[in-house]
Amino acid sequence: MNRRNFLRNTGFVAAGSLFVPAFMKPLEAMALDELSLYKNLVVVQLSGGNDGLNTVIPHGNDIYYQKRRSIAIKPEEVIKLNDMQGLNPNMIALKEIYDQGWMTIINDVGYPNPDRSHFRSMDIWQTGSDSNQFLSTGWIGRYLDSNCQTCKFPYTAIEVDDSLSLAMKGQTKKGIALKDPAALFRNTNDPFFKAMLQSDKEHLDEDNLGYLYKTMIETQSSASYIQNTSKIYQSKSIYPTSGFANQLKTVSKFISSGLKTRVYYVSMSGFDTHVNQINQQGNLLKQYSEGMAAFLKDLKSNNKLEDTLVITFSEFGRRVEQNASNGTDHGTANNMFVFGGKLKKQGIFNAAPNLSDLDTGDLKYQLDFRQVYGTILDKWLDVNNADILNKKFNTLDFI
């Protein structure tokens, strides 16, 4: 195996970008008895533009049924939360979570001058930019760049995936993307990998090869830490057999084993429901809800729920009126979910969407998504949100 093929096969380089962070020092230099006592943030991305109105159904509003004659969720099927709103019937697993006070629903989250392109709107949400502003760093990446007390530690941010999202990329630091810590450990302990480390020392001061060499050293060191720390924990909880649930199971293992990590990032795709939405979205919401419920219960059983905050977002919602294909088209404002054991305002956070006051057929946003980010940065990650979001955003009272 040559050097190029090895790098390609082991996943250190793809699409011209590196997935691993530039750590300030090797993990071995850190005290082994420092267990994670941090507040953990888990970000869940629903890719494709989830239809918020068929997720949290405004069953008390007749306009909803007038606008969605063939795809509206019947009132008798809605899991009612109050006289106006309720959950999709495929989300029954979250009813217990909601009743426990571990869930907050924030309605009509968006931003001014919304963009209906998947790629552009996702960039806006991941970078925390204005709609006419183009940033090359993500909001979590800029948190990593900040001088926060815990950002000096390796693996401050982990994405459970094969590639790293823009949200996790900073100017000087990045998160790391991995699906299987054991596989990363095996790859970095491959004899060819070790031989490369020895032979490439002479290139340490060269711009490109030097950066790659340093990255490989840090990756090898970090892979050993993650594997050796997380392998001691064996979850007794039963998770559904879905890819999404498996991502959350991995996150739970990392949290419960004491990794020095503040932020985890997972995603689930398939929510672009232009055609025959009911079954497609229903199946996805069932996977999401069952996986999330198992994850939260697992954290609770390990006394980690109070130290963990989970947020769920999608790049936009859907238009209020259904289309001719029994689906919905790209919209604007959407709901967000917040989960945790220390929620200040549980249940439904703010007023239901106003379906009689639309912006050319789309929901008007009540809250800027950066107010949610700003609240998390200020109150959970203990940094000034203005330093990360480039301007100050008022915080909310959900934590």
Backbone torsions as a table, in degrees:
resi	resn	phi	psi	omega
1	MET	NA	128.5	178.4
2	ASN	-87.7	174.2	-174.3
3	ARG	-62.6	-43.4	-177.6
4	ARG	-63.0	-45.5	-179.5
5	ASN	-66.1	-36.5	179.7
6	PHE	-63.2	-45.5	-179.3
7	LEU	-63.5	-39.1	179.4
8	ARG	-66.4	-44.7	-174.4
9	ASN	-72.8	-29.5	-179.2
10	THR	-90.2	-4.3	169.6
11	GLY	82.3	18.7	179.2
12	PHE	-81.1	-23.8	-179.8
13	VAL	-130.7	130.1	175.5
14	ALA	-155.9	142.2	177.9
15	ALA	51.6	29.5	175.1
16	GLY	77.3	10.2	-178.7
17	SER	-132.7	154.9	178.3
18	LEU	-96.1	144.3	-177.5
19	PHE	-97.3	-5.9	-171.1
20	VAL	-107.9	153.6	-176.3
21	PRO	-85.3	160.2	173.0
22	ALA	-90.3	99.2	-177.0
23	PHE	-80.7	150.8	-176.8
24	MET	-76.5	-26.1	179.2
25	LYS	-161.0	159.1	-178.0
26	PRO	-65.1	154.1	-178.1
27	LEU	-65.3	-31.4	-176.5
28	GLU	-61.9	-22.7	-177.9
29	ALA	-77.9	-7.9	-176.9
30	MET	-90.9	149.9	179.5
31	ALA	-65.4	128.6	-175.7
32	LEU	-74.4	-16.8	-176.1
33	ASP	-91.6	6.7	177.9
34	GLU	-85.4	94.4	178.6
35	LEU	-85.0	153.8	-176.4
36	SER	-69.6	119.1	173.6
37	LEU	-118.1	22.4	-174.8
38	TYR	-81.3	160.3	165.6
39	LYS	-79.2	127.7	-177.8
40	ASN	-97.2	140.7	172.7
41	LEU	-115.2	130.0	175.9
42	VAL	-118.3	120.0	180.0
43	VAL	-103.4	126.3	179.0
44	VAL	-114.4	121.9	-179.2
45	GLN	-106.0	124.4	174.5
46	LEU	-101.4	103.3	-171.8
47	SER	-85.8	138.8	177.7
48	GLY	117.4	-14.1	-178.4
49	GLY	88.7	78.7	-178.6
50	ASN	-66.7	140.1	178.3
51	ASP	-78.0	101.9	-177.5
52	GLY	-66.4	-31.0	-177.3
53	LEU	-73.2	-21.8	173.4
54	ASN	-101.1	6.9	173.1
55	THR	-99.0	-56.1	171.3
56	VAL	-110.0	101.1	-167.6
57	ILE	-84.9	128.0	175.5
58	PRO	-81.8	68.2	-172.5
59	HIS	-64.4	-18.9	179.7
60	GLY	-88.0	4.8	-176.9
61	ASN	-115.3	115.6	-177.9
62	ASP	-63.1	-27.8	-178.3
63	ILE	-62.2	-35.3	177.7
64	TYR	-56.3	-45.1	-178.6
65	TYR	-74.7	-27.9	175.8
66	GLN	-71.3	-37.0	-177.3
67	LYS	-82.7	-17.5	-174.6
68	ARG	-132.7	66.2	-171.2
69	ARG	-66.1	-29.9	-177.9
70	SER	-109.7	-9.8	-177.9
71	ILE	-121.1	-1.3	177.9
72	ALA	-65.5	143.9	175.4
73	ILE	-78.5	125.9	-176.9
74	LYS	-61.0	142.5	-177.4
75	PRO	-54.3	-38.3	-178.0
76	GLU	-72.2	-13.8	179.3
77	GLU	-94.7	-17.2	-176.9
78	VAL	-68.6	137.3	172.5
79	ILE	-83.2	95.0	-169.1
80	LYS	-70.6	131.7	176.4
81	LEU	-104.4	-32.7	172.5
82	ASN	-156.3	-168.5	-175.7
83	ASP	-70.2	-14.3	-175.7
84	MET	-111.6	-38.7	-172.0
85	GLN	-127.7	154.6	176.7
86	GLY	-159.0	170.9	-176.6
87	LEU	-90.8	152.3	171.0
88	ASN	-55.3	139.4	-177.3
89	PRO	-60.2	-21.5	176.9
90	ASN	-75.2	-3.8	-177.9
91	MET	-105.7	26.1	-177.3
92	ILE	-57.8	-29.2	-179.4
93	ALA	-63.0	-25.0	-179.3
94	LEU	-87.9	-8.2	179.4
95	LYS	-62.8	-41.7	177.5
96	GLU	-64.2	-40.2	178.1
97	ILE	-62.0	-44.0	178.3
98	TYR	-61.7	-45.9	-178.7
99	ASP	-65.6	-28.3	178.2
100	GLN	-74.5	-12.5	-177.2
101	GLY	84.9	22.2	-178.5
102	TRP	-101.0	11.1	-173.2
103	MET	-140.2	135.9	173.2
104	THR	-126.6	135.0	177.1
105	ILE	-107.8	122.5	177.5
106	ILE	-107.4	119.1	-177.2
107	ASN	-87.0	152.5	168.6
108	ASP	53.7	54.6	176.2
109	VAL	-93.7	134.0	-179.0
110	GLY	-166.5	-145.9	179.9
111	TYR	-162.3	159.7	-178.7
112	PRO	-64.6	147.7	177.7
113	ASN	51.0	61.2	-172.6
114	PRO	-65.6	151.1	179.0
115	ASP	-109.7	134.1	-176.3
116	ARG	-96.5	5.7	175.0
117	SER	-80.4	132.2	178.2
118	HIS	-54.3	-50.5	-172.1
119	PHE	-67.8	-45.6	-177.6
120	ARG	-69.6	-43.8	-179.2
121	SER	-66.0	-37.2	176.7
122	MET	-64.3	-39.5	175.9
123	ASP	-60.3	-41.5	179.6
124	ILE	-61.8	-46.4	179.7
125	TRP	-66.4	-38.2	-177.0
126	GLN	-76.9	-30.3	-180.0
127	THR	-94.1	-21.0	-176.1
128	GLY	75.2	32.2	-176.3
129	SER	-92.8	169.2	165.9
130	ASP	-72.8	165.3	-177.3
131	SER	-68.1	-22.6	179.0
132	ASN	-105.7	17.7	-177.0
133	GLN	-118.0	135.9	-177.6
134	PHE	-118.1	113.0	-177.8
135	LEU	-112.1	147.6	179.9
136	SER	-101.5	0.8	178.4
137	THR	-122.4	150.0	179.8
138	GLY	-91.1	164.1	-177.0
139	TRP	-68.1	-34.2	176.3
140	ILE	-74.2	-38.2	176.9
141	GLY	-59.2	-41.1	178.3
142	ARG	-69.4	-30.2	172.3
143	TYR	-62.4	-41.3	177.6
144	LEU	-64.1	-36.0	179.0
145	ASP	-68.3	-25.0	-175.5
146	SER	-67.9	168.3	-179.1
147	ASN	-92.0	34.1	178.8
148	CYS	-63.1	152.2	-171.0
149	GLN	-59.5	-37.8	-174.4
150	THR	-93.2	-6.9	-177.8
151	CYS	-70.3	-11.5	176.5
152	LYS	-73.6	-17.4	-178.2
153	PHE	-79.0	146.4	174.2
154	PRO	-65.5	158.8	177.8
155	TYR	53.3	42.0	173.9
156	THR	-64.1	-30.0	179.8
157	ALA	-137.0	129.1	179.9
158	ILE	-126.4	130.4	171.8
159	GLU	-106.2	125.3	-178.5
160	VAL	-85.5	82.2	-177.1
161	ASP	-166.6	176.3	178.1
162	ASP	-86.1	-17.8	-178.8
163	SER	-134.9	160.8	-173.9
164	LEU	-100.4	129.1	179.1
165	SER	-74.2	155.4	177.8
166	LEU	-57.3	-34.1	179.8
167	ALA	-54.3	-29.0	-172.8
168	MET	-95.8	3.8	-175.3
169	LYS	-105.5	121.8	175.8
170	GLY	-103.6	-173.4	178.8
171	GLN	-75.7	-41.2	-177.2
172	THR	-115.9	-17.7	-178.7
173	LYS	-133.2	154.6	177.2
174	LYS	-136.5	159.9	167.9
175	GLY	-76.2	-175.1	177.5
176	ILE	-126.4	143.4	179.2
177	ALA	-108.4	126.3	174.6
178	LEU	-157.1	143.5	176.6
179	LYS	-98.9	-34.4	-172.3
180	ASP	-135.1	105.6	-179.0
181	PRO	-61.4	-32.2	179.7
182	ALA	-66.4	-39.7	179.4
183	ALA	-66.1	-42.1	177.8
184	LEU	-62.4	-40.5	178.7
185	PHE	-62.7	-43.6	178.9
186	ARG	-63.4	-43.3	-179.1
187	ASN	-62.4	-42.3	-176.9
188	THR	-77.7	-9.3	175.5
189	ASN	-106.8	9.4	174.9
190	ASP	-64.2	137.4	-179.3
191	PRO	-55.7	-36.1	179.9
192	PHE	-66.9	-39.2	178.2
193	PHE	-62.5	-45.5	-179.8
194	LYS	-63.9	-37.7	178.8
195	ALA	-64.6	-37.6	177.6
196	MET	-62.7	-39.5	179.8
197	LEU	-62.2	-38.9	-179.6
198	GLN	-72.5	-41.5	-174.4
199	SER	-76.8	-23.6	-174.5
200	ASP	-95.5	7.9	-179.7
201	LYS	-60.2	-31.8	-178.2
202	GLU	-65.0	-18.2	-178.1
203	HIS	-95.6	11.8	-172.0
204	LEU	-58.1	-32.9	-175.9
205	ASP	-93.5	-2.3	177.1
206	GLU	-80.5	142.1	-171.3
207	ASP	-55.2	-60.2	-173.8
208	ASN	-76.2	-52.9	-178.4
209	LEU	-68.3	-32.9	178.5
210	GLY	-63.0	-43.5	179.0
211	TYR	-64.6	-43.1	179.8
212	LEU	-63.1	-42.8	-179.6
213	TYR	-62.4	-46.2	178.2
214	LYS	-61.6	-40.7	179.6
215	THR	-61.8	-41.1	-179.6
216	MET	-65.6	-39.7	176.7
217	ILE	-61.5	-47.2	-178.1
218	GLU	-65.2	-37.7	178.8
219	THR	-64.1	-44.6	179.4
220	GLN	-61.3	-45.8	179.5
221	SER	-62.3	-44.4	-176.3
222	SER	-70.7	-38.6	178.8
223	ALA	-60.2	-39.6	178.1
224	SER	-64.0	-42.0	-180.0
225	TYR	-63.2	-49.1	-177.7
226	ILE	-61.9	-47.0	-177.9
227	GLN	-64.4	-46.9	-176.0
228	ASN	-70.6	-27.1	178.2
229	THR	-81.9	-44.8	-173.3
230	SER	-80.4	-22.2	-176.0
231	LYS	-70.7	-16.7	-178.6
232	ILE	-76.7	-15.9	-178.1
233	TYR	-99.9	128.8	176.4
234	GLN	-122.9	113.6	-178.5
235	SER	-70.6	138.7	175.3
236	LYS	-98.5	-2.7	-178.3
237	SER	-79.6	149.6	178.9
238	ILE	-99.5	124.5	179.3
239	TYR	-108.5	152.5	173.2
240	PRO	-62.7	159.9	-179.6
241	THR	-92.8	70.6	175.8
242	SER	-132.8	158.1	178.9
243	GLY	-62.0	-39.2	180.0
244	PHE	-65.2	-45.7	179.3
245	ALA	-61.9	-35.4	179.9
246	ASN	-67.3	-36.3	174.8
247	GLN	-60.7	-46.6	-179.1
248	LEU	-66.8	-34.0	176.8
249	LYS	-63.1	-39.9	176.9
250	THR	-63.9	-43.1	178.1
251	VAL	-62.1	-43.3	179.0
252	SER	-60.8	-39.6	178.6
253	LYS	-62.9	-42.7	179.4
254	PHE	-64.9	-45.4	-179.2
255	ILE	-63.6	-47.6	-174.2
256	SER	-71.8	-22.8	179.2
257	SER	-87.0	-7.6	173.6
258	GLY	92.0	26.3	176.1
259	LEU	-61.0	145.3	178.3
260	LYS	-82.0	67.9	-175.7
261	THR	-127.8	138.9	178.2
262	ARG	-101.0	-37.2	-172.0
263	VAL	-126.2	133.5	173.1
264	TYR	-121.3	147.3	-175.6
265	TYR	-134.4	125.9	176.9
266	VAL	-133.5	161.6	-178.3
267	SER	-146.3	161.6	-179.9
268	MET	-144.7	131.7	-173.6
269	SER	-113.4	174.8	175.3
270	GLY	106.6	9.1	-171.5
271	PHE	-90.9	11.2	179.1
272	ASP	-87.8	85.8	-166.3
273	THR	-101.5	69.6	178.2
274	HIS	-75.3	-27.1	-172.8
275	VAL	-129.6	135.6	174.5
276	ASN	46.3	60.2	-171.0
277	GLN	-68.1	-38.3	-167.5
278	ILE	-52.1	-53.6	-176.8
279	ASN	-71.3	-42.8	-178.1
280	GLN	-61.5	-52.7	-179.1
281	GLN	-67.6	-37.9	-180.0
282	GLY	-58.8	-44.1	178.7
283	ASN	-63.9	-40.0	179.1
284	LEU	-67.4	-43.0	179.1
285	LEU	-65.0	-32.4	176.5
286	LYS	-66.1	-45.6	177.3
287	GLN	-61.5	-44.6	-179.5
288	TYR	-61.3	-49.0	-174.4
289	SER	-67.4	-43.5	-179.5
290	GLU	-67.6	-39.5	177.4
291	GLY	-66.1	-43.3	-179.3
292	MET	-66.2	-42.2	179.4
293	ALA	-61.9	-43.1	178.7
294	ALA	-62.9	-41.8	-179.6
295	PHE	-62.4	-47.4	-178.1
296	LEU	-66.4	-38.9	177.7
297	LYS	-67.4	-36.5	176.9
298	ASP	-62.6	-46.2	177.7
299	LEU	-61.4	-41.1	179.7
300	LYS	-61.8	-42.0	-178.6
301	SER	-66.3	-22.0	179.5
302	ASN	-104.5	15.2	178.4
303	ASN	57.2	36.2	-179.8
304	LYS	-114.2	-4.9	-174.6
305	LEU	-67.6	-36.4	-179.0
306	GLU	-70.3	-20.0	179.0
307	ASP	-97.4	7.3	-175.2
308	THR	-125.5	134.5	174.5
309	LEU	-121.3	130.2	-179.1
310	VAL	-119.1	131.3	174.0
311	ILE	-123.4	146.5	177.8
312	THR	-125.4	132.6	179.0
313	PHE	-141.0	162.8	170.2
314	SER	-134.6	156.4	-170.3
315	GLU	-66.5	-24.5	170.6
316	PHE	-166.5	168.1	174.0
317	GLY	-91.3	-157.5	179.5
318	ARG	-120.6	164.7	177.6
319	ARG	-65.0	152.4	-175.3
320	VAL	-65.6	-42.7	-177.7
321	GLU	-88.3	135.9	178.4
322	GLN	-66.4	162.9	176.3
323	ASN	-96.5	-174.7	-176.1
324	ALA	-79.4	-4.4	-177.5
325	SER	-106.9	23.1	-177.9
326	ASN	57.7	36.8	176.1
327	GLY	-137.2	-163.1	178.4
328	THR	-137.5	152.5	-179.5
329	ASP	-104.6	170.7	-174.4
330	HIS	-57.4	132.5	-179.5
331	GLY	-122.3	-141.6	-173.9
332	THR	-132.5	-100.1	-173.5
333	ALA	-64.4	155.1	-175.4
334	ASN	-151.5	168.4	175.2
335	ASN	-88.3	154.7	171.7
336	MET	-122.1	148.6	175.2
337	PHE	-109.7	141.2	173.5
338	VAL	-126.2	131.5	179.3
339	PHE	-125.1	149.1	175.9
340	GLY	166.5	171.3	-178.8
341	GLY	-93.7	-3.3	-178.5
342	LYS	-131.0	45.9	179.0
343	LEU	-77.1	133.7	-178.2
344	LYS	-79.9	-39.9	176.3
345	LYS	-122.3	107.6	-177.0
346	GLN	-91.9	158.9	178.1
347	GLY	87.2	-140.2	-178.8
348	ILE	-89.9	122.2	-169.8
349	PHE	-77.4	-41.6	-173.7
350	ASN	-141.5	-178.3	-174.0
351	ALA	-62.7	150.0	177.1
352	ALA	-65.5	157.8	178.1
353	PRO	-56.6	141.5	178.8
354	ASN	-91.2	101.9	-175.8
355	LEU	-80.7	-7.3	178.0
356	SER	-97.7	-3.7	179.2
357	ASP	-129.3	85.0	-174.2
358	LEU	-108.6	163.7	174.8
359	ASP	-107.5	94.5	-175.6
360	THR	46.6	48.3	175.5
361	GLY	91.0	-0.4	-178.4
362	ASP	-114.9	155.2	175.5
363	LEU	-66.6	143.4	171.7
364	LYS	-89.9	136.1	-178.5
365	TYR	-75.6	142.4	174.4
366	GLN	-93.3	-37.7	-174.2
367	LEU	-129.8	138.5	175.7
368	ASP	-75.9	136.1	-178.4
369	PHE	-60.7	-24.3	179.7
370	ARG	-75.1	-15.3	169.5
371	GLN	-69.1	-35.7	175.4
372	VAL	-67.0	-49.6	176.8
373	TYR	-57.2	-45.9	-177.7
374	GLY	-60.9	-38.4	177.0
375	THR	-62.2	-44.0	-179.8
376	ILE	-65.9	-43.7	179.5
377	LEU	-62.8	-46.6	-177.5
378	ASP	-70.4	-48.2	-168.1
379	LYS	-97.9	-17.8	-176.4
380	TRP	-114.3	-43.6	-178.3
381	LEU	-97.0	-4.4	171.2
382	ASP	61.5	44.0	171.3
383	VAL	-131.0	157.7	178.7
384	ASN	-73.5	120.6	-174.0
385	ASN	-64.2	-26.2	178.5
386	ALA	-64.5	-31.4	179.3
387	ASP	-69.8	-26.6	-176.7
388	ILE	-97.6	-38.3	-174.3
389	LEU	-97.3	2.3	175.0
390	ASN	73.3	-4.0	169.1
391	LYS	-161.5	161.1	-174.1
392	LYS	-81.0	131.5	174.7
393	PHE	-116.4	136.9	177.8
394	ASN	-62.7	140.2	-178.9
395	THR	-89.4	164.5	-178.7
396	LEU	-113.6	167.5	-173.1
397	ASP	-105.0	36.7	177.0
398	PHE	-86.8	-16.5	171.9
399	ILE	-134.1	NA	NA
